[in-house]
Amino acid sequence: MRAGDLARFAVIGLGTLTGPLDSAVNIAFPDITRAFAMPIQSIQWVVISYVLTYASLMLIFGRLGDLFGYRRIFQTGLAISAVAFGLCATASQYEWLLVFRVAQGVGAAMVISCGPALVTGLFDEAARPRVLGAYVAVFGIGAAIGPSLGGVLVAQWGWPAVYWFRVPLAMAALALSFTLPVPARMRAVGGFDRLGAVLLVLALALLLATFSQLRNAALGPVLLGLLVLGTAGAIAGFIWHERRAAAPIIELGLFGNPAFALFNATNIAVNFAGFSVLLLVPYFLVRAAGLPLSLGGVILASGAIGMIAAAQAGGHLVQRLGAGRIAATGAILVALGIGLVGLWPGNASPAVMAATLLVHGAGLGLFQISCLEAVTAAAPRIDRGVAGSLVMVTRTFGVVLAASLLSVAFAALRENAAAAGAPDAFLAGFQAIFRYTAGFLLVCLAVAAIVSRAWGKTPR
């Protein structure tokens, strides 16, 4: 690899890092609720407005990158992100903060959707797994340093600081991005499917909204049912249109490729199970283990460290052993890590907890690089923007579904434990939800293996 290409990779990584560094916002939630004098449950919209926006638009911007050039979309996203960060930091009302979070989601969708295609375009195809491994590691770096850095910034300057510090990062990446090569367009410019784009955004937004509201009892069965029906209708309309479109947003025939289809489906299951750690372990560290926030942050960061190291090693391993084997190994490690969390006693030592999360994080790193490599390799080069975006979208589906369902399941298990007279209902519910989640993931992996074997024997 040439030094110049490595420097260009660093530019793309710096720009991409502005997205995963949004993990710094989570630590600012209490300060945000105090600043705007609003109830704690309202903070969910800070997350939903951002996640719904970028997840709904990533495939669109991936296709626009295929059409107009990945660098152009990437640069536009950085410019929008820089402005959005500043606007979020200066929001005087909560409603305006949500509007600016939507703008931030637009910028993030543009940056992240074209990142994989940009980095793989810098190097030979033979180096693609290693390059994607390094790219996946960028997300681990953001997850590792975001919360701890955010805590320091909020303590010193309040919640706006978690947005302000990313303004110079985005501007620096934008300035340096003009050193990136301008690849020749792979498609004719006139081939953008506008109706397909509208239907896709509607379908994804409704699907994610349905996931996010599954735990909202106040929504009521009628409204939830209408939301589900609307989602099903939008998805059906998108599929019907795409099958007839001359230049579809995504070529549905790609899902006839077993690797492409199964990796995307398994990506949802792995990230659904994997998100259980970020969702519930922080409560264990405070309530059951009684650890100070500083030590708890270090323990949580061990998972991100495992992800960074495994993603780097995974790029080399995928080249030698293939994406399928490394993905299976990574997914099993995720299930193992989750199952081990379910065995933690209330007095688990910090070293044991950190080692467990290291296993979990390593599994996620191996799986993510394998999934991104397999899906990217299965798609033609002219569809690299959409292929890379789809991996990010299916990952988001798993995370949003986990945030909606696992919290409800945990509450039910804790209540059952309390009703059964458990001495520590929280610990009993915590252990049970992780055991069940690990079992669920193993079942999903077994089904995927069976389907993969059967699919491979079926003439297509």
C-alpha positions in Angstrom: 0.0 0.0 0.0 1.3 3.4 -1.0 1.7 6.1 1.7 -0.5 8.5 -0.3 -3.3 6.0 -0.4 -3.0 5.4 3.4 -3.2 9.2 3.9 -6.3 9.3 1.8 -7.8 6.5 3.8 -7.1 8.5 7.0 -9.1 11.4 5.5 -12.0 9.1 4.8 -11.7 7.6 8.3 -11.6 11.1 9.9 -14.8 12.1 8.1 -16.5 8.8 8.9 -15.5 9.1 12.6 -17.9 12.1 13.0 -20.8 9.5 12.8 -19.8 6.9 15.5 -18.7 9.7 17.8 -22.4 10.4 18.2 -22.0 7.9 21.1 -20.8 11.0 23.0 -24.3 12.3 23.0 -25.7 9.5 25.2 -23.7 10.7 28.2 -25.2 14.2 27.7 -28.8 13.0 28.0 -29.3 14.0 31.6 -27.9 17.5 30.9 -30.1 17.9 27.9 -33.3 17.0 29.8 -32.3 19.5 32.6 -31.5 22.2 30.1 -34.8 22.0 28.3 -36.8 21.1 31.5 -38.5 18.1 29.9 -39.3 14.6 31.1 -36.7 11.8 30.8 -38.8 9.8 28.3 -38.7 12.6 25.8 -35.0 12.1 25.3 -35.8 9.1 23.0 -36.7 11.5 20.2 -33.1 12.8 20.2 -32.1 9.3 19.2 -35.1 8.4 17.0 -35.0 11.6 14.9 -31.3 11.0 14.0 -31.5 7.2 13.5 -34.6 7.2 11.4 -33.2 9.9 9.2 -29.8 8.4 8.4 -31.0 4.8 8.2 -33.8 5.8 5.8 -31.5 7.7 3.5 -28.3 5.6 3.4 -29.4 3.5 0.5 -30.5 6.5 -1.5 -27.2 8.3 -1.0 -25.4 5.1 -1.8 -27.1 5.0 -5.2 -26.5 8.7 -5.7 -22.8 7.9 -5.0 -22.9 5.2 -7.7 -24.4 7.8 -10.1 -22.6 11.1 -9.3 -19.4 9.9 -7.6 -18.7 8.9 -4.0 -16.4 11.8 -3.3 -19.0 14.4 -4.1 -21.7 12.8 -1.9 -19.1 12.3 0.9 -18.0 16.0 0.8 -21.6 17.2 0.7 -22.4 15.1 3.8 -19.4 16.5 5.7 -20.5 20.1 4.9 -24.0 19.4 6.1 -22.7 17.6 9.2 -20.5 20.5 10.2 -23.4 22.9 9.9 -25.8 20.6 11.7 -23.4 20.1 14.6 -23.2 23.8 15.1 -26.9 24.2 14.9 -27.5 21.4 17.4 -25.1 23.0 19.8 -26.9 26.4 19.6 -30.5 25.1 19.7 -32.5 27.3 22.1 -35.6 25.0 22.1 -35.9 21.2 22.3 -38.0 21.2 19.1 -35.2 22.9 17.2 -32.7 20.4 18.5 -34.8 17.6 17.0 -35.0 19.5 13.6 -31.2 19.9 13.6 -30.7 16.2 14.6 -32.6 15.4 11.4 -30.2 17.5 9.4 -27.3 15.7 11.2 -28.9 12.4 10.1 -28.9 13.6 6.5 -25.2 14.4 6.7 -24.3 11.2 8.4 -26.2 9.2 5.8 -24.2 10.8 3.0 -20.9 10.3 4.7 -21.3 6.7 5.9 -23.1 5.5 2.7 -20.1 6.3 0.5 -17.3 5.5 3.0 -16.9 1.8 2.1 -16.9 2.4 -1.7 -14.4 5.3 -1.3 -11.9 3.3 0.8 -12.1 0.1 -1.4 -11.6 2.3 -4.5 -8.2 3.5 -3.2 -6.6 0.0 -3.3 -6.5 -3.1 -5.4 -9.3 -5.6 -5.1 -7.0 -8.1 -3.4 -6.5 -5.7 -0.5 -10.3 -5.2 0.0 -10.8 -7.3 3.1 -7.9 -5.6 5.0 -9.1 -2.2 3.9 -12.6 -2.9 5.1 -11.2 -4.3 8.3 -9.5 -1.0 9.0 -12.7 0.9 8.0 -14.8 -1.2 10.5 -12.2 -0.4 13.2 -13.1 3.3 12.8 -16.5 2.6 14.2 -15.0 0.8 17.1 -12.7 3.8 17.8 -15.7 6.1 17.9 -17.6 3.7 20.2 -14.6 3.5 22.5 -13.8 7.2 22.9 -17.2 8.8 22.4 -18.7 8.2 25.9 -15.6 8.9 27.9 -14.7 12.1 25.8 -18.4 13.1 26.0 -18.3 12.8 29.8 -15.3 15.1 30.1 -16.8 17.7 27.7 -20.2 17.8 29.4 -18.6 18.1 32.8 -16.6 21.1 31.6 -18.9 22.9 29.1 -22.3 21.3 29.2 -24.2 19.3 26.6 -23.6 21.6 23.6 -19.9 20.5 23.7 -20.7 17.0 22.4 -21.7 18.7 19.2 -19.2 21.5 19.1 -16.1 19.3 19.2 -17.2 17.6 15.9 -17.4 20.8 13.9 -13.6 21.1 13.4 -13.4 17.4 12.7 -15.9 17.6 9.9 -14.4 20.8 8.5 -10.9 19.3 8.5 -12.1 16.2 6.8 -13.9 18.3 4.2 -10.8 20.4 3.5 -8.6 17.3 3.2 -11.1 15.4 1.1 -10.2 17.3 -2.0 -7.0 15.2 -2.1 -9.2 12.1 -2.7 -9.3 10.9 -6.3 -12.4 11.5 -8.5 -13.3 8.1 -9.9 -15.1 7.8 -13.2 -18.8 7.4 -12.9 -19.9 3.8 -13.1 -23.5 4.6 -14.3 -25.2 7.1 -16.5 -26.3 10.1 -14.6 -29.9 9.9 -15.8 -30.6 6.6 -14.1 -31.9 7.7 -10.7 -35.2 6.2 -9.8 -37.0 9.0 -8.0 -40.3 7.2 -7.2 -38.3 4.2 -6.0 -36.3 6.6 -3.7 -39.5 8.0 -2.2 -41.0 4.6 -1.7 -37.8 3.3 -0.1 -37.5 6.2 2.3 -41.2 5.8 3.3 -40.8 2.0 3.8 -37.6 2.3 5.8 -38.9 5.2 7.9 -42.2 3.3 8.7 -40.3 0.1 9.4 -37.9 1.7 11.9 -40.7 3.7 13.4 -42.7 0.5 14.0 -39.6 -1.1 15.6 -39.1 1.9 17.9 -42.7 2.0 19.0 -43.2 -1.7 19.8 -42.6 -1.0 23.5 -44.9 2.0 23.6 -48.0 0.8 25.3 -49.6 4.3 25.0 -49.7 3.9 21.2 -52.5 1.4 21.5 -53.2 -1.8 19.4 -55.2 0.1 16.8 -52.6 2.7 16.0 -49.8 0.1 16.2 -51.7 -2.1 13.8 -52.2 0.8 11.4 -48.5 1.5 11.6 -47.7 -2.2 10.8 -50.1 -2.2 7.9 -48.7 1.0 6.5 -45.2 -0.4 6.7 -46.2 -3.6 5.0 -47.9 -1.6 2.2 -44.9 0.6 1.7 -42.5 -2.3 1.5 -44.8 -4.1 -1.0 -45.1 -1.0 -3.1 -41.4 -0.5 -3.2 -40.7 -4.2 -4.2 -43.5 -4.0 -6.9 -42.0 -0.8 -8.3 -38.4 -1.9 -8.2 -39.1 -5.1 -10.2 -40.4 -2.9 -13.0 -38.0 0.1 -12.8 -35.5 0.5 -15.6 -32.8 1.8 -13.1 -33.9 0.6 -9.7 -32.4 2.0 -6.4 -31.3 -1.6 -5.6 -31.2 -4.5 -7.9 -33.5 -7.0 -6.1 -31.9 -9.8 -8.1 -28.9 -9.4 -5.8 -30.9 -11.2 -3.1 -30.9 -14.3 -5.2 -27.2 -14.5 -4.3 -27.1 -16.7 -1.1 -24.1 -14.8 0.4 -25.7 -11.4 -0.2 -29.1 -12.4 1.2 -28.0 -14.5 4.2 -25.3 -12.1 5.4 -27.7 -9.2 5.4 -30.3 -11.2 7.3 -27.8 -12.5 9.8 -26.5 -9.0 10.3 -29.8 -8.1 11.8 -29.8 -11.0 14.2 -26.2 -10.5 15.3 -26.6 -6.8 15.9 -30.0 -7.4 17.7 -28.2 -9.7 20.1 -25.0 -7.7 20.3 -26.8 -4.5 21.3 -28.0 -6.1 24.5 -24.6 -5.3 26.1 -24.8 -1.5 25.4 -28.5 -1.5 26.4 -28.4 -3.3 29.7 -24.8 -3.7 31.0 -24.5 -0.1 32.1 -27.4 -0.6 34.5 -25.7 -3.7 35.9 -22.5 -1.8 36.4 -24.3 0.9 38.5 -27.1 -1.0 40.2 -25.7 -4.5 40.8 -21.9 -4.0 40.8 -22.0 -0.5 42.3 -19.0 0.7 40.3 -18.1 4.3 39.8 -18.9 5.7 36.4 -15.3 6.1 35.5 -14.5 2.4 36.0 -17.8 1.4 34.4 -16.8 3.4 31.3 -13.5 1.6 31.1 -15.2 -1.8 31.3 -17.6 -0.9 28.6 -14.8 0.4 26.4 -13.1 -3.1 26.5 -15.8 -4.3 24.1 -14.9 -1.5 21.6 -11.2 -2.3 22.0 -12.0 -6.0 21.2 -13.9 -4.9 18.1 -11.0 -2.7 16.9 -8.4 -5.4 17.3 -10.6 -8.1 15.7 -11.6 -6.0 12.8 -7.9 -5.4 12.0 -7.1 -9.1 12.3 -10.3 -10.1 10.5 -9.3 -8.4 7.3 -6.3 -10.7 7.0 -8.2 -13.8 8.2 -11.0 -13.2 5.7 -8.4 -13.3 2.9 -7.0 -16.6 4.1 -10.1 -18.5 5.3 -13.0 -16.8 3.6 -15.8 -14.5 4.9 -18.2 -17.3 5.7 -15.9 -19.0 8.3 -14.8 -15.8 9.9 -18.4 -14.5 10.1 -19.5 -17.7 11.8 -16.6 -17.5 14.2 -17.4 -13.9 15.0 -21.1 -14.6 15.5 -20.4 -17.5 17.8 -18.1 -15.3 19.9 -20.9 -12.8 20.2 -23.2 -15.5 21.4 -20.5 -16.7 23.8 -19.9 -13.3 25.2 -23.6 -12.6 25.7 -24.0 -16.0 27.4 -21.1 -15.3 29.7 -22.6 -12.0 30.7 -25.7 -14.0 31.7 -23.5 -15.8 34.2 -22.2 -12.7 36.0 -22.9 -12.7 39.7 -23.7 -9.5 41.4 -20.1 -9.3 42.7 -18.4 -10.1 39.4 -14.9 -8.7 39.3 -14.0 -5.8 36.9 -11.4 -8.0 35.2 -13.9 -10.8 34.5 -16.4 -8.3 33.1 -13.9 -6.6 30.9 -12.6 -10.0 29.6 -16.2 -11.0 28.8 -17.0 -7.8 26.9 -13.6 -8.2 25.1 -14.9 -11.5 23.7 -18.2 -10.0 22.7 -16.5 -7.0 21.0 -14.1 -9.3 19.2 -16.9 -11.3 17.8 -18.7 -8.2 16.6 -15.5 -7.0 14.9 -15.0 -10.3 13.1 -18.6 -10.5 12.0 -18.8 -6.9 10.8 -15.7 -7.1 8.6 -16.8 -10.5 7.2 -20.4 -9.2 6.5 -19.1 -6.0 4.8 -16.6 -8.0 2.7 -19.1 -10.7 1.6 -21.9 -8.2 0.7 -19.4 -5.9 -1.1 -17.9 -8.8 -3.0 -21.3 -10.2 -4.0 -22.4 -6.9 -5.6 -21.0 -5.6 -8.9 -18.6 -2.7 -8.6 -21.2 -0.3 -10.0 -23.4 -1.1 -7.0 -20.8 -0.8 -4.3 -22.4 2.4 -2.8 -25.8 0.6 -2.3 -24.1 -2.7 -1.1 -22.1 -0.9 1.6 -25.1 1.2 2.6 -27.3 -1.9 2.9 -24.9 -3.5 5.5 -25.3 -0.3 7.6 -29.1 -0.3 7.3 -29.5 -3.9 8.3 -27.2 -3.3 11.3 -29.4 -0.4 12.3 -32.5 -2.6 12.0 -31.0 -5.0 14.5 -30.1 -2.2 17.0 -33.5 -0.5 16.8 -35.3 -3.8 17.2 -33.2 -4.7 20.2 -33.8 -1.3 21.9 -37.5 -1.8 21.5 -37.9 -5.5 22.4 -35.1 -6.4 24.8 -36.0 -3.6 27.3 -39.6 -4.9 27.4 -38.4 -8.5 27.8 -36.0 -7.5 30.5 -38.7 -5.7 32.5 -41.0 -8.7 32.2 -38.3 -11.1 33.4 -37.5 -8.9 36.3 -41.1 -8.7 37.3 -41.5 -12.5 37.1 -38.4 -12.9 39.2 -39.8 -10.5 41.8 -43.1 -12.3 41.8 -41.3 -15.6 42.3 -39.5 -14.3 45.4 -36.1 -13.9 43.9 -33.7 -12.2 46.4 -32.4 -9.9 43.7 -35.0 -9.5 40.9 -32.8 -7.2 38.9 -29.9 -9.6 38.8 -32.2 -12.6 38.0 -33.9 -10.7 35.1 -30.5 -9.5 33.9 -29.0 -13.0 33.8 -32.1 -14.5 32.2 -32.3 -11.9 29.3 -28.7 -12.5 28.4 -29.1 -16.3 28.4 -32.2 -16.1 26.2 -30.6 -13.7 23.9 -27.5 -15.9 23.5 -29.8 -18.9 22.8 -31.8 -16.8 20.2 -28.7 -15.9 18.3 -27.4 -19.5 18.3 -30.8 -20.6 16.9 -30.6 -17.9 14.2 -27.1 -19.0 13.3 -28.2 -22.7 13.0 -31.1 -21.7 10.7 -28.8 -19.6 8.6 -26.3 -22.5 8.2 -29.2 -24.9 7.2 -30.6 -22.4 4.7 -27.2 -21.7 3.3 -26.4 -25.4 2.8 -29.9 -26.1 1.2 -29.7 -22.9 -0.9 -26.3 -24.0 -2.2 -27.7 -27.3 -3.4 -30.7 -25.7 -5.1 -30.2 -24.9 -8.8 -30.8 -21.2 -9.6 
